[in-house]
Amino acid sequence: KEFVHLTEEFVGKLHAQQLKARPEEIADIFADALATCGAPPPPVPAAAPPAAAPGRWLRSYGRHEYSLRLLDAMHGLGLSVSHRHVSGAILSAWHEGSVGEAADLFRMSIGEVGDCALQPVEPDDPVLAVGLEAVAQSAAQGEADGGGGWGSDGGAATEEQVMDIVRKLICTSPRDQVGYMIAAVNALGTVGEWEICSNILETEEGIKLGPSFAAAVMNACTASGKWDQAVRIHGDVSEDYALSSDDSARMLDALLRAYGAAPGGTSESALAAFDAVFTQGRTPDASSVEAAIVSCERDHDAEGAVGVLEEVLIECVDGRLPLGAGAVASVMRACIRSDNPAGALLYGKIVGAQLRPPGGDGTGGEDSFLTSSDEMLACTIECLWLLGEREKATGMYEDAVRQGDARERSTECIRELREMSEFLHGTKDVDGETPPANML
């Protein structure tokens, strides 16, 4: 509300000519305001207090609508609108789920629509990733609906729309070809277009793009559910290229993500890849570590899952590796599936005490970590229930419900545990029905 109030006051003074500044300085302020609109919305607390009455502009606009209002204000003031200004509107549309709008704005921002010259975009610009993914998703939705996508090339196939934009961008900045192509396959991977990505890798152009592009293709295959294809690519590339340590690390990270997406039977291979990363003197990234743990969880390999987390725990504690509570929950589930709920609960407490040490105000500590997320809450409830502490498990869940912290996973967990208990004690049959009295 304060942001909108200040921005409206600023725009009003500009219209009233009460502010004197160079146009580029004013454009910079608009860029900052639009970046604020495009920032990810802050998470809503589980037990959020009733919101205060919104201000006049908040009643009329969401973040994306307000970003469009700011762009209109720039046009009205005769200011030049560039890619960095439209970026805020692209991101705000994306965060609000307006995929088609994000795709169209991205095309406009790089000059792909209209008579403007195509504008180069830095490969690491987050708007490039969001924009191409929006184009891919809108085109894929158009194909699913039997027509064109929402973008300006409505009738073209999904891969054609994405690759057409990327090839034009490469013409504006040939030195960024690898980065643009990686962004393209990342976008195509989100809509299941793994085959076109693999085909590009097999061409002469794809081979010249090198191992970093191959790793991106592996990730696209994994995102499309083709983890086995990603594993095959790793084997082929490892034979065809003399990999540098950085390239090998990227390939191993992609390989770990592929193993993490497998339905099972890959924990041994995942642990070997994990060890290979450490042999090179580096730590896998957070998603690769989580993938290795998940692979162990699916194979009920508690020892492997614990070993992976132990290897990186120091980096997690000091903040170098932003590993979430989900990884700890995965380790706990591996222990539970190995018939060791007591070990799972103990491990969760030990790790929780390190990742969330007690604060002087009484916050933090092992118990708070056990309920720090819906996933952790579900694991803790299951451990307590299996250990015979059902009243404590039920009380913990009911407390979470009162505080607004219980979500889908913990609710499903407590429901399944209750149904299992009722079935085992004969109060419900396998279909969840109460048996006749003479059968009890």
C-alpha positions in Angstrom: 0.0 0.0 0.0 2.8 2.4 0.8 4.5 1.5 -2.5 1.4 2.3 -4.5 0.8 5.5 -2.5 4.3 6.8 -3.1 4.2 5.8 -6.8 0.9 7.5 -7.4 2.2 10.6 -5.7 5.3 10.6 -7.9 3.3 10.1 -11.1 0.9 12.9 -10.1 3.7 15.3 -9.5 5.2 14.5 -12.9 1.9 15.2 -14.6 1.6 18.4 -12.7 5.2 19.3 -13.7 6.1 19.7 -10.0 9.3 17.6 -10.4 12.3 18.6 -12.4 14.6 15.7 -13.5 16.2 14.4 -16.7 14.0 11.9 -18.6 16.5 9.1 -18.0 16.4 9.7 -14.3 12.6 9.5 -14.3 12.8 6.3 -16.5 15.1 4.8 -13.9 12.6 5.4 -11.2 9.8 3.8 -13.3 12.1 0.8 -13.9 12.5 0.4 -10.1 8.8 0.6 -9.6 8.1 -1.9 -12.3 10.7 -4.3 -10.9 8.8 -4.1 -7.6 5.6 -5.1 -9.4 7.5 -8.0 -11.0 9.0 -9.3 -7.8 7.6 -12.7 -6.6 4.7 -12.0 -4.3 5.5 -12.4 -0.6 4.3 -15.7 0.9 1.0 -15.5 2.7 1.4 -16.7 6.3 -0.5 -19.8 7.1 -2.4 -18.0 9.9 -2.5 -14.6 8.3 -4.4 -11.9 10.3 -7.4 -10.3 8.6 -6.1 -7.9 5.9 -6.7 -4.2 6.4 -8.9 -2.4 4.0 -6.9 -1.9 0.7 -6.1 1.5 -0.5 -7.8 3.1 -3.5 -5.4 1.8 -6.1 -5.1 -1.7 -4.5 -8.8 -2.0 -4.7 -8.6 -1.4 -8.5 -5.3 -3.1 -9.4 -3.4 -6.3 -8.9 0.4 -6.3 -9.3 0.2 -7.0 -13.0 -2.6 -4.5 -13.7 -0.6 -1.9 -11.8 2.5 -2.6 -13.9 0.4 -2.0 -17.0 -0.8 1.3 -15.4 2.8 2.4 -14.9 3.7 1.6 -18.5 0.7 3.6 -19.7 1.9 6.5 -17.4 5.3 6.3 -19.1 3.7 6.6 -22.5 1.5 9.5 -21.3 4.6 11.3 -20.1 6.4 10.7 -23.4 9.1 8.5 -21.8 10.9 5.8 -23.7 9.8 2.3 -22.7 12.6 -0.3 -22.9 13.0 -4.0 -22.2 13.9 -3.3 -18.6 10.6 -1.6 -18.0 8.4 -4.2 -19.7 10.3 -6.9 -17.7 8.4 -6.0 -14.6 5.1 -6.5 -16.4 6.2 -9.8 -17.9 7.2 -11.1 -14.5 4.1 -9.9 -12.8 1.9 -11.5 -15.4 3.9 -14.8 -15.0 3.5 -14.7 -11.2 -0.3 -14.2 -11.6 -0.6 -17.1 -14.0 -1.3 -15.0 -17.1 0.9 -17.0 -19.3 -0.4 -15.7 -22.7 0.0 -12.1 -21.5 3.5 -12.8 -20.4 4.4 -14.3 -23.7 3.0 -11.4 -25.7 4.7 -8.8 -23.5 8.0 -10.7 -23.9 7.7 -10.7 -27.7 7.0 -7.0 -27.5 9.9 -6.2 -25.1 12.5 -7.7 -27.4 11.1 -6.1 -30.5 9.9 -9.4 -32.0 6.5 -7.8 -32.6 6.1 -4.6 -34.7 8.7 -2.6 -36.6 11.3 -2.2 -33.8 14.7 -3.8 -34.2 15.2 -6.9 -32.1 16.8 -6.1 -28.8 19.5 -8.4 -27.4 18.8 -9.9 -23.9 21.5 -11.2 -21.5 21.3 -15.0 -21.3 21.2 -14.9 -17.5 18.3 -12.3 -17.5 15.5 -14.1 -15.6 13.0 -12.5 -18.0 14.6 -14.5 -20.8 13.8 -17.8 -19.1 10.3 -16.7 -18.0 9.5 -15.2 -21.4 10.6 -18.3 -23.4 8.8 -20.6 -21.0 5.6 -18.5 -21.4 5.9 -18.6 -25.2 6.3 -22.4 -25.0 3.4 -22.9 -22.6 1.1 -20.6 -24.5 1.9 -22.3 -27.8 1.5 -25.8 -26.3 -1.9 -24.7 -24.9 -2.9 -23.4 -28.3 -1.9 -26.8 -29.9 -3.9 -28.6 -27.2 -6.9 -26.5 -28.0 -6.7 -27.3 -31.7 -5.4 -23.9 -32.7 -2.5 -21.5 -32.4 -0.9 -20.3 -29.3 -1.6 -16.9 -27.7 1.6 -15.4 -29.1 1.9 -13.5 -32.4 2.9 -16.6 -34.3 -0.3 -18.3 -33.2 -0.3 -21.2 -35.8 3.3 -22.3 -35.5 4.3 -25.4 -33.5 5.6 -25.0 -30.0 9.3 -25.6 -30.8 9.1 -23.4 -33.9 7.9 -20.4 -31.9 10.6 -20.8 -29.3 13.4 -21.5 -31.7 12.4 -18.7 -34.0 12.8 -16.2 -31.3 16.1 -17.7 -30.1 17.6 -17.7 -33.6 16.7 -14.1 -34.0 18.3 -13.3 -30.6 21.4 -15.1 -31.7 21.7 -12.9 -34.7 21.7 -9.8 -32.4 24.4 -11.3 -30.1 26.2 -14.3 -31.7 28.5 -14.6 -28.7 25.5 -15.5 -26.5 24.5 -18.4 -28.7 25.1 -21.1 -26.1 23.2 -19.2 -23.4 20.2 -18.6 -25.7 20.1 -22.2 -26.8 20.2 -23.4 -23.2 17.3 -21.1 -22.4 15.4 -22.5 -25.4 15.7 -26.2 -24.3 14.9 -25.3 -20.7 11.7 -23.8 -21.9 10.9 -26.7 -24.2 11.5 -29.1 -21.4 8.7 -27.6 -19.4 6.2 -28.6 -22.0 7.5 -32.1 -22.7 9.3 -31.2 -26.0 12.3 -33.3 -25.0 12.6 -35.0 -28.4 13.3 -31.8 -30.3 16.0 -30.9 -27.7 17.7 -34.3 -28.2 17.5 -34.0 -32.0 19.2 -30.6 -31.8 22.0 -32.1 -29.7 22.7 -34.7 -32.3 23.1 -32.1 -35.1 26.4 -30.5 -36.0 25.2 -27.2 -34.4 24.3 -29.0 -31.2 27.7 -30.8 -31.0 29.5 -27.4 -31.3 27.4 -26.0 -28.4 29.3 -28.2 -26.0 28.7 -30.1 -22.8 26.9 -27.2 -21.0 24.2 -27.4 -23.7 24.2 -31.2 -23.4 23.5 -30.8 -19.7 20.6 -28.5 -20.4 19.2 -31.1 -22.8 19.5 -33.7 -20.1 17.5 -31.5 -17.7 14.9 -30.9 -20.4 14.5 -34.7 -20.8 14.2 -35.2 -17.1 11.6 -32.4 -16.8 9.7 -34.2 -19.6 9.7 -37.5 -17.7 12.4 -39.0 -19.9 15.0 -39.6 -17.2 16.4 -42.6 -19.0 17.1 -40.6 -22.1 19.0 -38.1 -19.9 21.2 -41.0 -18.6 21.9 -42.1 -22.1 22.9 -38.6 -23.2 25.3 -38.5 -20.2 27.0 -41.7 -21.3 27.3 -40.5 -25.0 28.7 -37.1 -24.1 31.1 -38.5 -21.6 32.6 -40.6 -24.4 32.5 -37.9 -27.1 34.0 -35.0 -25.2 37.1 -34.4 -23.1 35.2 -32.8 -20.2 36.7 -30.0 -18.1 36.0 -30.2 -14.4 33.3 -27.5 -14.7 31.6 -29.4 -17.6 31.9 -32.7 -15.8 30.2 -31.1 -12.7 27.3 -29.8 -14.8 26.8 -33.2 -16.4 26.9 -35.0 -13.1 24.4 -32.5 -11.6 22.1 -33.2 -14.5 22.7 -36.9 -14.1 21.7 -36.8 -10.4 18.5 -34.9 -11.3 17.7 -37.7 -13.8 18.2 -40.4 -11.2 16.1 -38.5 -8.7 13.2 -38.5 -11.3 13.4 -42.3 -11.8 10.7 -44.5 -10.2 13.3 -46.6 -8.4 16.3 -48.8 -8.7 18.8 -46.0 -9.2 20.1 -45.2 -5.7 23.4 -47.1 -6.3 24.1 -45.2 -9.5 23.0 -41.9 -7.9 25.4 -42.4 -5.0 28.2 -43.2 -7.4 27.5 -39.9 -9.3 27.3 -38.1 -6.0 30.7 -39.4 -4.9 32.1 -38.5 -8.3 31.2 -34.8 -7.7 33.0 -34.8 -4.4 36.0 -36.5 -6.0 36.3 -33.4 -8.2 36.5 -31.3 -5.0 33.1 -29.6 -5.2 29.7 -29.9 -3.7 26.6 -30.7 -5.9 24.0 -28.0 -6.1 20.9 -28.1 -3.9 18.6 -29.7 -6.5 21.2 -32.5 -7.2 21.6 -33.2 -3.5 17.8 -33.5 -3.1 17.6 -35.8 -6.2 20.3 -38.1 -4.7 18.4 -38.3 -1.5 15.0 -38.9 -3.2 16.6 -41.7 -5.3 17.7 -43.4 -2.0 14.3 -42.8 -0.5 12.6 -44.6 -3.4 14.9 -47.6 -2.9 14.3 -47.6 0.9 18.1 -47.0 1.3 18.1 -45.1 4.6 21.9 -45.5 5.0 22.5 -43.9 1.6 20.1 -41.1 2.2 21.6 -40.3 5.6 25.1 -40.5 4.1 24.3 -37.9 1.4 22.9 -35.4 3.8 25.8 -35.9 6.2 28.2 -35.0 3.4 26.6 -31.6 2.9 25.3 -30.8 6.4 28.1 -28.3 7.2 27.4 -26.4 4.0 23.7 -26.4 4.9 24.3 -25.1 8.4 26.6 -22.2 7.3 24.2 -21.2 4.5 26.4 -22.2 1.5 23.9 -24.8 0.4 20.3 -23.7 0.6 18.8 -27.2 1.2 15.2 -27.1 2.4 13.4 -29.1 5.0 12.1 -31.3 2.1 15.5 -33.0 1.9 15.4 -33.9 5.6 11.8 -35.1 5.3 13.0 -37.4 2.4 15.8 -38.8 4.6 13.2 -39.4 7.4 10.9 -41.2 4.9 13.8 -43.4 3.8 14.3 -44.4 7.5 10.5 -45.1 7.9 10.4 -47.3 4.8 13.4 -49.2 6.2 11.2 -49.9 9.3 13.1 -47.5 11.5 10.7 -44.7 12.6 12.6 -44.2 15.8 15.8 -43.5 13.8 13.8 -41.2 11.5 12.5 -39.1 14.4 15.8 -38.9 16.1 17.6 -37.9 12.9 15.0 -35.2 12.3 15.6 -33.8 15.8 19.4 -33.9 15.5 19.5 -32.2 12.1 16.8 -29.7 13.2 18.9 -28.6 16.1 21.7 -27.8 13.7 19.7 -26.2 10.9 17.5 -24.2 13.3 19.4 -23.7 16.5 17.4 -22.4 19.5 17.3 -18.6 19.7 17.4 -16.3 22.7 13.7 -15.6 22.3 12.9 -19.3 22.6 12.4 -19.9 18.9 14.1 -22.5 16.8 15.4 -25.9 18.0 14.7 -29.4 17.1 11.0 -29.5 17.8 10.2 -26.4 15.8 12.1 -27.9 12.8 10.0 -31.1 13.0 6.9 -29.0 12.2 8.6 -26.3 10.1 6.8 -27.4 6.9 3.8 -29.5 6.0 6.1 -32.2 4.7 8.1 -32.3 7.9 4.9 -32.3 9.9 3.6 -35.3 8.0 6.8 -37.2 8.6 6.8 -36.4 12.3 3.2 -37.5 12.7 3.9 -40.8 10.9 6.9 -41.5 13.1 5.0 -40.8 16.3 2.1 -42.9 15.1 4.2 -45.9 14.2 6.0 -45.6 17.6 2.6 -45.9 19.4 2.4 -42.2 20.4 -0.9 -41.6 18.6 -2.3 -39.1 21.0 0.8 -37.0 20.6 0.7 -37.3 16.8 -3.0 -36.3 16.8 -2.4 -33.4 19.2 0.4 -32.1 17.0 -1.8 -32.3 13.9 -4.7 -30.6 15.7 -2.4 -27.8 16.9 -1.2 -27.3 13.4 -4.8 -27.1 12.2 -5.6 -24.4 14.8 -2.6 -22.4 13.8 -3.3 -22.8 10.1 -0.1 -24.8 9.4 -1.7 -28.1 8.4 -1.7 -28.6 4.6 -2.5 -31.3 2.1 0.4 -33.7 2.9 -0.1 -33.8 6.7 -3.9 -34.0 6.3 -3.6 -36.9 3.9 -1.0 -38.6 6.2 -3.2 -38.4 9.3 -6.2 -39.6 7.3 -4.3 -42.7 6.0 -2.9 -43.5 9.4 -6.4 -43.4 11.0 -7.9 -45.5 8.3 -5.1 -48.1 8.6 -5.6 -48.2 12.4 -9.3 -48.6 12.0 -8.8 -51.5 9.5 -6.2 -53.3 11.7 -8.5 -53.0 14.7 -11.5 -54.3 12.8 -13.6 -51.1 13.2 -13.5 -50.5 9.4 -13.2 -53.0 6.5 -10.9 -52.6 3.5 -13.4 -50.3 1.8 -13.6 -48.0 4.8 -17.1 -49.4 5.8 -18.2 -50.4 9.3 -18.6 -54.2 9.4 -21.8 -55.8 10.7 -22.0 -56.0 14.5 -21.7 -59.8 14.6 -18.3 -59.5 12.8 -16.7 -57.1 15.3 
